[in-house]
Structure formats: C-alpha cells, structure tokens
C-alpha cells in the first residue's frame, strides 16, 4: 500500500485540487491510502476532546468524501501547530511515501516576508512532496 499524506487548509479549491491529484494517480482505488490532516489552531486543539476533531473541518470532509467516492482508502489525522512541523511529524508517524500539498500563488517577496508552509515542507521533509494547484468545482 502506498500512503499519501494530504494536509489541507481552509481553501476548498486547493483541497479539491489535492483530492483530484490523488484520485487520478494510477491504481489509486486499489493501492493508495490517503491520510488527510489539518493543523488545528491552538483554540481548536485545546477544546474538549468530543468537539476537537479534524472531521469538523469542511475541507477535510470535502477531501475525504471525494476520495471515498473514488474508492481510495482514507484515514483522518489531527495535525499540530505550527503546520509545517505537524505535517512532517505526521509523515514520519504514518511512514508515508509521499506528501501532496496545496499551494496558493505568491510572489517571491510574499513568500520571503510571510513564509510558506509548502516551501518549508518541501525543504524539510524526507519524503517526496508534490505541490498542486487549485481546482474549482
């Protein structure tokens, strides 16, 4: 089984692009397991356990439903802050084969000033990282 980590943020078009990329891989319905995650905010992470759940995040549900509709095996995992560190930790924990990141367009100056989770994961992850763009409905 080939395991792919799919960390999503709050943007539905980016999440849809990530889901479509995974579902369109060869043998996705038979040989791929997707681990979907979202880095909970400090407030979400400190909430009572019965409401602290990544499944409450709309983009997590969107990706889960899309992949399940395409017969891809899915797991959900709670990400930690800061997001890039949480993604790298989950990649190690689940022994993933690939990470599929969504990214928004930013100028080089914007990346330098504000940072980029995708860029940090690309530079620090031990696993292959694929960065995909948005996909509208």
N, C-alpha and C positions, 0 to 999 in steps of 0.2 A: 504494500500500500504506500502510495506517495502522499505525503502530508504537506499541505499548504496552509500557512498562516495568513489570514485575511484581516488585518487591522483596519477598522472603519472609523471615520469621524462622523460628524453630523450631516455631511453633504450627501444627499440621496443620489445625485448624478454620479459622483465619484464612486459611491458604494455600488451602484448599478454597473459601472464600468469594471470594477473589480470582480463582481459576481459573474458578469458575462465572460471576462477573460478566463476565469477558472472553468466555467461550464463548457467553454469552447475548446478546452485542451483535449488532445486525443485520449480516448478511454476514460474521460472524466467520470462517467457514470459507473465504471467498474473498478478503477484502480486509484481513485483520488479520494482523500478525506480532507475536508476543509475545516480548519479551526478558526472560527470567527471571534474577533475580540474588539473591544472598545475600552479605552482608558477612562475609567470612571474619575470624575472630579473628586476633589477632597471631600466635598459635601456628600456626594453620592456614595463614596467609599465608607464614610462614617455613619451612614444611615443604618437603621436596623436591618438585620440580615433578610427578613422577609420581604423588604422592598428594595434591597440592594441586589440588583440583578441586571446583567447586561441585556437580557431579553427585553427589558423595558425600553431600550434604545431603539428608535424606529429604524435606523439604518441597519442595525444588527438583524432585526426581524426581516427587513427587505432582502438582505443578502441570504439569510437562512432560507426564506421561502423560495427565492429564485433558484438557489442551488438544489433544494429538495425537489422542486418542480422539474429539475433537470437530472434527477436521480443521483446527485452527488451526496455522499455521506457527510454529515455536518456535526460538529461539536461547537459549543459555546464556551468561551473562557473570559474571565474578568481580567482586564488589563490594569496595570498600575501606573501611577504618575511618577516621574514625567513620562509621557507617552513613548518616546523612543527607547528608553531604558526598559519599560514594561514590555514592549514588543520584543526586544532582544532576549529578555528573560523568558518570555513565553516560547520563543523559538527554541531555546535550549530545553525548557521543561517538556515540550511536546516533541522534541527531536525532529523538527520539521525539515523538509527537503527544500522548501522554497518559501519566500515571503512575497506576497502580492500587495503592494502599496498603491493607494490612490494619491494623486498629487494635483495641486492647483497650479496654474501658471503664475509664476512670479518672476520679476526681473532679478538679475544677479544682485543688484543693490538690495532689493527686498529680502532676498534670502540671507544676505550678509547681516542686515540690520535685525530682522525678525527671526532668523533661524528657520530651519525646515526639518520636520520630523523625518520625512522621506530621505532627505540628504544625510541626516545623522545615522539612520538605519543602514543606508547604502554603505556608509563609511565604516560602521562598527560591527555589522552582522557577519557571522561566519558562514551563513547560508546565502545562496543566490537570492537576489532581490530584483523583482520586476516591478517597475513603476508604470501604472496605466492611467490613462486619462478618463475623463467623464464620459458618460453615455446617457443621453436623455431618453425618456420613455419611448 
